[in-house]
């Protein structure tokens, strides 16, 4: 395998829709309120992509260093554990990516001030603490919660705020589905790895609650995401366009069936399917937000 292809594998491009989905939602909400600003929105997207790449590299590096990744791994190949890229090179890659994210963040702080500075510091800190540091969040059952917070309310509301410099309550409501769906992606990942994580001493929430309740958690997260547009219409009296994400419900049912029936490596299909579902849902939700005004 070429060195460039190995780095592409380390970046894990198939996960990048996770970063795009909340930015789409936040930008659609800003456009609907006639406060859209192109450059801050573009910077928010670039920053989100860099943070997602940084998280991927950090997970690759720290899971190897902590002995979590092994030859028994059934998920996508990790470049550090497999020896495709030296651990020192991966560490340098992490520093480069987060340095670039910081540069983007400086521009966004110039636009949005102290609130965006706080979001940036928390986002980079949490990205590194997810797998690294003295108390890795993912190894103590907190990964799902932090995925919801930082890819839902934090990302959607942050994207809206750098364009509008204000944050209406309606945007907070709209930020929840993205967080729930992205947390569901992590749930599938942790369900797949439940046996190897347990052996490695990585106590994800899936390890702590077991396969049955992890599958129930997945169903609850998806159910919550689809319930939110219904509640938004009921509470805010918005138009029926906000229900547009319900068009993706057959896909959600299909992925739920896979998660309920499959285990081990077969869950890789459900993982990729949930990523696609998240992006499709977010696009439909964003169109609904634009059309309801």
GULUM-953300 format. One record per residue (C-alpha): y negated, z negated, x negated. Coordinates in steps of 0.001 Angstrom, whole numbers, padded with zeros to 6 digits, always signed. Example, Ala and Ser with C-alpha at 12.3 -4.5 7.8 and 13.67 -1.06 7.14 Angstrom:
GULUM-953300
+004500-007800-012300
+001060-007140-013670
end
This chain:
GULUM-953300
+000000+000000+000000
-003453+000891-001310
-005923-001883-002098
-008387-000591+000511
-005684-000535+003190
-004721-004095+002284
-008326-005196+002804
-008406-003374+006125
-005291-005319+007097
-006970-008571+006013
-010019-007818+008177
-007673-007273+011162
-009740-004671+013027
-007662-005053+016200
-009226-008501+016675
-012827-007269+016511
-013146-006697+020282
-013149-010503+020432
-016567-010426+018747
-017861-007487+020788
-017003-008813+024269
-019471-011744+024476
-022299-009719+022912
-021821-007008+025542
-022059-009625+028288
-025156-011297+026854
-026902-007977+026293
-026087-006769+029809
-027567-009975+031232
-030725-009438+029153
-031000-005814+030292
-030536-006834+033922
-033425-009296+033551
-035570-006606+031842
-035803-008551+028576
-033462-006407+026467
-034502-006002+022820
-032509-003507+020755
-032865-004906+017230
-032008-008538+018091
-029063-007326+020191
-027804-005132+017331
-028201-008005+014878
-026290-010313+017215
-023452-007767+017344
-023353-007338+013564
-023460-011106+013082
-020621-011639+015572
-018475-008995+013856
-019110-010542+010438
-018196-014006+011727
-014959-012671+013242
-014038-010955+009965
-014921-014138+008101
-012675-016200+010378
-009819-013738+009841
-010153-013906+006055
-010524-017689+006089
-007406-018088+008231
-005493-015812+005850
-006646-017795+002810
-006455-021373+004077
-003136-020983+005937
-001636-019773+002648
-003206-022626+000691
-001944-025181+003226
+001579-023735+003162
+001458-022686+006820
+002132-018990+006204
+005619-018304+004865
+008238-015565+004741
+009316-016660+008245
+005982-015633+009748
+006459-013371+012786
+002831-012387+013324
+000881-009638+011525
+001245-009609+007734
-001096-011993+005943
-002371-010437+002728
-002638-013661+000725
+000840-014952+001556
+002416-011529+001015
+000690-011053-002342
-001100-007863-001294
-004424-009407-002351
-004837-012294-004799
-006044-015534-003214
-009094-015604-005494
-010116-012159-004286
-009735-013216-000654
-011929-016257-001348
-014590-013999-002850
-014328-011801+000244
-014929-014838+002458
-018060-015729+000478
-019385-012155+000675
-018817-011877+004430
-020424-015228+005240
-023331-014412+002904
-023916-011194+004850
-023653-013156+008115
-026264-015562+006768
-028652-012687+005997
-028286-011415+009551
-028755-014986+010730
-032051-015312+008841
-033428-012388+010839
-032169-013882+014100
-033670-017281+013230
-036978-015514+012582
-036736-014154+016123
-035220-017133+017946
-036297-020148+015902
-034596-023546+015672
-032073-023030+018521
-030620-019980+016752
-030622-021807+013410
-028505-024529+014997
-026156-021942+016530
-025795-020169+013180
-025025-023315+011211
-022499-024496+013798
-020861-021059+013996
-020360-020662+010237
-019298-024291+009863
-016752-023996+012662
-015446-020667+011329
-014668-022317+007997
-013415-025546+009574
-011033-023689+011886
-008397-023429+009151
-010082-025069+006168
-011670-028340+005179
-010276-031869+005372
-009680-031663+009142
-008694-028081+010114
-009490-027660+013792
-006546-025336+014438
-004105-027840+012960
-005274-030629+015241
-005114-028948+018642
-008836-028096+018832
-008661-024347+018229
-008554-023381+021917
-011597-025503+022762
-013671-024182+019874
-012680-020578+020652
-013948-021091+024200
-017217-022693+023096
-018160-020292+020297
-016938-017029+021823
-018076-017947+025324
-021243-019966+025974
-022457-019979+022351
-022065-016221+021763
-023160-014959+025186
-026091-017349+025530
-027125-016822+021903
-027153-013054+022389
-029297-013399+025509
-031645-015933+023900
-032547-013807+020845
-033688-011097+023235
-035376-013152+025969
-036337-016369+024093
-035275-018232+027225
-031978-019122+028847
-031600-019163+032644
-028742-021090+034186
-027200-017876+035516
-026453-016691+031956
-024560-019900+031254
-022363-019162+034275
-021838-015614+033017
-020810-016835+029574
-017711-018656+030799
-015281-015743+031457
-015537-014406+027892
-014793-017847+026497
-011800-018334+028780
-010302-014937+027948
-010799-015309+024203
-009224-018762+024327
-006298-017097+026130
-005875-014720+023173
-005527-017718+020877
-003049-019311+023276
-000743-016265+022976
-001075-016372+019197
-000161-020060+019089
+002685-019633+021577
+004191-016935+019349
+003898-019146+016260
+004953-022402+017873
+008188-022811+015874
+006800-021832+012469
+003641-023891+013029
+005741-026917+013932
+007805-026526+010754
+004631-026208+008666
+003023-029280+010242
+000295-027290+011981
-000211-029184+015236
-001855-026587+017431
-002265-027443+021097
+000771-025224+021781
+002870-027334+019421
+001621-030510+021083
+002199-029510+024713
+005193-027195+024292
+005959-023618+025437
+005959-024262+029200
+002548-025899+029354
+001155-023370+026873
+002153-020597+029261
+000595-022533+032143
-002575-022900+030061
-002671-019108+029625
-002375-018565+033377
-005116-021116+034074
-007485-019508+031572
-007014-016044+033079
-007293-017429+036604
-010566-019141+035693
-011986-015929+034240
-011262-014002+037444
-012480-016820+039675
-015912-016962+038010
-017258-013631+039403
-016224-014780+042869
-018026-018110+042388
-021106-016428+040937
-021432-014279+044061
-020861-017297+046307
-023324-019561+044443
-026029-017068+043489
-025685-014650+046381
-025530-011711+043982
-024240-008294+045004
-020594-007351+045245
-020879-005439+041953
-020214-008733+040188
-016630-008414+041442
-016093-005288+039346
-013876-007142+036771
-011282-007576+039533
-010323-003937+038849
-008625-005186+035684
-006512-007718+037600
-003316-005568+037472
-003565-005608+033679
-003995-009390+033727
-000890-009749+035887
+001070-007512+033505
+000027-009540+030457
+000790-012799+032272
+004308-011523+032955
+004766-010725+029270
+003555-014161+028203
+005823-015858+030734
+008923-013832+029809
+008606-013099+026081
+008782-015291+023013
+008566-014905+019261
+007658-011499+017836
+007786-009882+021294
+004572-011765+022094
+002672-009534+019648
+002491-006959+022464
+001040-009567+024829
-001431-010607+022132
-002741-007062+021725
-002734-006592+025497
-004826-009721+026039
-007359-008512+023468
-007653-005203+025368
-007884-007069+028667
-010751-009178+027316
-012717-006103+026252
-012073-004201+029507
-012942-007253+031625
-016165-007765+029643
-017207-004129+030013
-016584-004202+033770
-018338-007579+034058
-021322-006224+032132
-021556-003172+034399
-021398-005503+037395
-024213-007625+035962
-026376-004536+035436
-025674-003199+038930
-026203-006419+040833
-029976-006443+040225
end
